[in-house]
Amino acid sequence: MRLTLILSLSLLIWAMPASSELSLEDFEKIRTLLREDVRIIVREEIAASEKRMKAEIAAAEKRTKTEITASEKRMREYVSQEIKIVNMTISEMDKRLEQIFGLVIVLVAFIGVVVGIPQIIVATQRKHQRAQDEKIEAQQKQIEAQHEQIEALRQEMEARKTEHAVNTVN
């Protein structure tokens, strides 16, 4: 409002007829008044501008805090969902690892059976073969001993026959 007053006065001053003359003192007074009015107006405008800036800053801070809070909430939800997904993936992998571990145990057992049973059978057959070889060897020794006995008995019988024949001839 003062600005309009000052502008009106300055227009009036210029619009005055040339016949009215102002003294230097009058001009100085007008200048002084105008300067004071301008200073007051500038101070008021600066104060109003500062108030508006503070209000804008406060509103911007409030919006920023609200946006940060919302962003944090979205981030927590996103991280929570990602953690759930990772946990499900880990759970699925754990199940798969358990299945694979069970399969490995079954395969090891199968390989043990496939390799072990023939080994056991071969070892048992070798044991029986050794036992049979030992029996055969023992029987061969018995047969040889019996052959020797038979030979000894034959020789004894021939010696007796010869003795008996010599005795009968005599």
Stockholm file with secondary structure:
# STOCKHOLM 1.0

chainA/1-170         MRLTLILSLSLLIWAMPASSELSLEDFEKIRTLLREDVRIIVREEIAASEKRMKAEIAAAEKRTKTEITASEKRMREYVSQEIKIVNMTISEMDKRLEQIFGLVIVLVAFIGVVVGIPQIIVATQRKHQRAQDEKIEAQQKQIEAQHEQIEALRQEMEARKTEHAVNTVN
#=GR chainA/1-170 SS CHHHHHHHHHHHHHHSCTTSCCCHHHHHHHHHHHHHHHHHHHHHHHHHHHHHHHHHHHHHHHHHHHHHHHHHHHHHHHHHHHHHHHHHHHHHHHHHHHHHHHHHHHHHHHHHHHHHHHHHHHHHHHHHHHHHHHHHHHHHHHHHHHHHHHHHHHHHHHHHHHHHHHHHHC
#=GC SS_cons         CHHHHHHHHHHHHHHSCTTSCCCHHHHHHHHHHHHHHHHHHHHHHHHHHHHHHHHHHHHHHHHHHHHHHHHHHHHHHHHHHHHHHHHHHHHHHHHHHHHHHHHHHHHHHHHHHHHHHHHHHHHHHHHHHHHHHHHHHHHHHHHHHHHHHHHHHHHHHHHHHHHHHHHHHC
//
